[in-house]
Amino acid sequence: MIKVILADDHKIFREGVISLLKGVNDIKIIAEARDGLELLNLLKGLKPDVVLLDIEMPNKNGIDAAKEIAQTYPEIKIMVLSMHKQSAFIKQMLMAGASGYVQKDIGKEELIKAIHTIKKEGSYFTQEMSRIALLSLKDKKKEEQITGREREIIGLIVDQHTTEEIANLLNISKHTVESHRQNILLKLELKNTAGLVKYAIENKICK
């Protein structure tokens, strides 16, 4: 029997998931929580195999709850059940300790498959979530190539400083600034400065 705790702040959604899984012989929802704080309190007395976890919840969100669960109860598998499919959310949940990520619009059969798979194999992602997660990891590897000086220059570019202003602020030549700019674009596989600014803001690679 796979024991599951469901954490989501929408009662109608919790009831829907419970109803979907009610007739499944080897899966049992042993408790439900309205937020991350209530979930953590439940875990003090219950030991589920899997936690189905929403991201945006009051009191304590899914990211913070996942971090505490991963640290305190590493044997519990965390599967995100969210409406969000942006890479930023996936990346944050993976870093927090989640082992699976599915969207709320999946059907009954895939939800059952996801719970079975994460319990047996340790992880589960829908095809679309896998693609986004892989792109997210690829972006992370690209970002790791950016040097401290390059991050400094990206920050100044985002703050709308010209090449000459950046050169004066960093006490380097305009030619060096342009060389750094071209290297950054190559490393991040971007075409122009506008794309760099958008990428830097979305991925928070500059302070």
SVG drawing of the C-alpha trace seen along z (x, -y; Angstrom):
<svg xmlns="http://www.w3.org/2000/svg" viewBox="-15 -56 56 59">
<polyline fill="none" stroke="black" stroke-width="0.4" points="0.0,0.0 1.4,-3.4 0.5,-6.0 0.0,-9.5 -0.6,-12.9 -2.1,-15.6 -1.2,-19.3 -3.2,-21.9 -5.0,-25.1 -8.0,-24.5 -10.6,-22.2 -12.4,-21.4 -9.1,-20.3 -8.2,-18.0 -11.7,-16.5 -11.3,-15.8 -7.9,-14.1 -9.3,-12.0 -12.3,-11.0 -10.0,-10.0 -7.9,-7.8 -10.6,-6.3 -11.1,-3.1 -7.3,-2.4 -6.5,0.6 -2.8,0.0 -2.9,-3.8 -4.4,-5.4 -4.6,-9.1 -4.0,-9.0 -4.3,-12.8 -4.7,-16.1 -3.3,-19.5 -4.3,-23.1 -0.8,-24.5 2.8,-23.7 2.7,-24.3 -0.2,-21.9 1.6,-19.4 4.8,-19.5 2.7,-19.1 1.0,-16.0 4.4,-14.5 5.3,-14.5 2.8,-11.7 2.3,-10.2 4.9,-8.5 3.6,-8.7 5.5,-7.2 4.6,-10.1 3.6,-13.7 1.6,-15.4 2.5,-19.0 1.2,-22.3 3.6,-25.2 1.6,-28.3 0.0,-27.9 -0.5,-30.2 1.5,-30.1 4.3,-28.0 4.6,-27.5 5.5,-24.3 9.1,-25.2 9.8,-25.9 7.9,-22.8 9.8,-20.6 13.1,-21.8 12.1,-20.8 10.7,-17.5 13.8,-16.6 16.0,-17.5 14.0,-15.8 12.3,-13.0 14.6,-12.1 12.8,-8.8 9.5,-10.5 9.1,-11.1 7.9,-14.6 5.8,-15.0 4.7,-18.5 1.2,-18.8 0.9,-22.3 -0.6,-24.4 2.8,-26.1 5.0,-24.8 7.6,-27.6 11.2,-26.4 11.8,-28.7 9.2,-26.8 10.5,-23.4 14.1,-24.4 13.2,-25.7 11.2,-22.6 14.0,-20.3 16.5,-22.2 14.2,-22.1 14.1,-18.3 11.2,-17.3 11.6,-14.0 8.6,-14.5 6.6,-17.2 3.2,-17.0 0.6,-19.5 -2.9,-19.6 -4.5,-18.9 -3.2,-15.4 -5.8,-12.6 -6.5,-9.8 -4.4,-7.2 -1.3,-9.4 -1.7,-10.4 -1.8,-6.8 1.2,-6.0 3.1,-8.9 2.5,-7.8 3.5,-4.2 6.6,-5.3 7.9,-7.8 7.5,-5.2 9.2,-2.4 11.8,-4.3 12.3,-7.4 11.2,-10.1 8.5,-10.9 8.0,-13.7 5.5,-14.0 7.0,-14.3 6.5,-18.1 7.9,-18.6 11.0,-16.4 11.6,-18.6 11.4,-21.8 13.5,-20.4 16.2,-19.4 16.2,-22.9 16.4,-24.3 19.5,-22.2 21.1,-23.2 20.6,-26.8 22.1,-26.2 25.2,-24.7 25.5,-27.7 25.2,-30.1 28.0,-28.3 30.3,-29.3 29.7,-33.0 32.6,-34.5 32.3,-37.0 33.4,-39.9 30.9,-38.9 28.1,-38.9 29.2,-42.3 29.0,-43.5 25.6,-41.8 24.3,-43.7 25.5,-47.0 23.9,-46.2 20.6,-45.4 20.9,-48.8 21.1,-50.4 24.7,-51.6 26.4,-52.2 29.6,-50.5 31.6,-53.7 30.0,-54.0 30.7,-50.4 34.3,-50.8 34.7,-53.9 33.0,-52.2 35.2,-49.1 38.3,-50.9 38.7,-48.8 38.7,-49.7 35.6,-49.8 37.1,-47.1 37.3,-44.8 33.7,-45.5 32.6,-44.6 34.7,-41.4 33.0,-40.4 29.6,-41.2 30.3,-39.0 31.6,-36.2 28.5,-36.4 26.2,-36.2 28.1,-33.2 28.1,-31.3 24.3,-31.9 23.5,-31.3 21.8,-34.6 21.6,-36.9 21.7,-40.4 21.7,-42.7 17.9,-42.8 17.9,-39.0 20.6,-39.2 18.6,-41.6 15.5,-39.5 17.4,-36.3 19.3,-37.9 16.1,-39.2 14.1,-35.9 17.0,-33.7 18.2,-36.1 21.8,-35.8 22.7,-39.3 22.1,-41.0"/>
</svg>
